[in-house]
Amino acid sequence: MRNRRLNQNVRSRKPRNAGFTLLELLLVLAILVVIGGIVTVNIGGAQTEAKINATKAQLNGLKSNITQFQIRMNGLPESLEALRDGPSDSAKKAKWVAPIINEIPTDAWENQLVYSVNGNTYEIRSGGVDGQVNTDDDIIVEGS
């Protein structure tokens, strides 16, 4: 008789519904959105930092190209195009052997670089993240 009562108790209990409630699903979804937002912000910052570092490397590479031009031509190039096309001065053009670069590079944001000469010194400048030259985020390499 005792076994009969136990069996009746087991049968009379209502089974708990399997699955999740709407509240539980919304809570999990909210947590995933927060985590996704944090990951996106961190990845975005890393991508910007990578582009800044790539642009710095690009500018330092150009600095080496300008040094090579200086050695060959005994002077600074008038423009970045002179590294590809040679000097515009006909006397120096006669000494021109081959291009130092094949194409004029851009920064990591595909913006044109700004090259300026002031006497025996020069500056190569990228507009940086905002793409605007002469702002706080410019990336600059100087040489002489």
N, C-alpha and C positions, 0 to 999 in steps of 0.2 A: 504494500500500500504506500509505503514511503516513496518508492520509486515512481509510482504513479503521480504523486503530488509533484515531485521534482520535474517530471516530464511535462506536466500541465503548466508549471511555472515557466519553464523554458519556452513552451509554445505560446503562452499568453503574452510574453514580452513582444513589443513591437520592434521590428528591426530598425536600426538607425539608418537613415538615408545615406547612401554612399555619395561622394562628390563634395563640391565646395558650394558655399553660399555666395550670393552676389557680393556681399560685403567682403568676404575673404578674397574673392577675385579682384575687386577694386583695390584692396589694400596691396596685393601683390603687384598689380599694374602700377600703382603709385610709386612703389619702391623701385620698380624697374625704370620708370621715367626719371626718377631722381638720379639713379646710378648712371643712366644713359647721358643725362645732362652733365654730370661730373666728368665722365669719360670724354665727351665731346669737347668740353672746355680745355681739358688737359691735352688732348691730341691737337687742337687748334693752336695752342701755345707752342707746342713742340714743332709744329709745321712752320710757324712764323720764325721761330729760332733757327730752324734748318735753312730757311730761305735767306735769312740774314747771314748765316755762316757761308752759304754757297756764294752769295754776292761778294762777301769779303774775299773769298778764295779767287773769285773771278777778277776782282780789282787787283789783287796781288799778282795774279798771272799776267795781267796787262802791264803792271809795273815792271815785271821781268822783260816783257816784250819791248817796252819803252827803253829799258837799259840796253837791250840788244840793238835797237835802232840808234841809240846814242853812240855805241861803240862803232857801228858800221858807218854812220853818217857824220859823226863828230858834232852832234847837236840834237836837240829835242825835236820830235815831230810836231808839225803845226796842228795836226788833228789826229784822231784815231784812224781815220781813213788813210793817212800817210803810212801807217803800219802795213796796210794791205796794198796800196797803190804806189807807194814810194813818195819821195818829196816832190813838191811842186817846183822847186828851184831847179832850173835846167843844169846848172853846174853840179849839183848834188845828184840829180837824176842819172847822170853818166856813171856814178859810182853804185847805183842801185842794182843789186843782183837778183833778188827774189823777194817775194812777199814774206813778211814775218808772221802775219796772220792771214787766214783765208777769208774770214768774215768778221765784221764788227760785232762784238758780243753785246748782249743786253744783260740787265740784272735778272734776278730770279723771278721778278714780277713782269718780265718782258718789256721793261721800260728802257729807253735809250740812256746811255751813260753820258755824263757831261765831262768833257776834258778841257782844261784851261792851262795856259802857260803864262807864267809871270817871271820874265827874266830867265834865270837858270833853274827855276823850280816849276813844278807842275802839280796839278791836282786832278784826280779822277773821282767823280762823285756819282752816287746812285741816289735817287729820290727816296729810297727806302720803302717801308711798308705803305705809306700814303701815296707814293709815286710823285710827290711834289718836291722839287729841288729847293734848297735853302730853307728847310724846316728842321725841327729838332731830331727827326729820325733818319736824317741823311747818313749814308755810309760813305766815308771819305778815305782815300789813300793819297798820300803826298809823297813826292820824290824830288830829287834834284839831279 
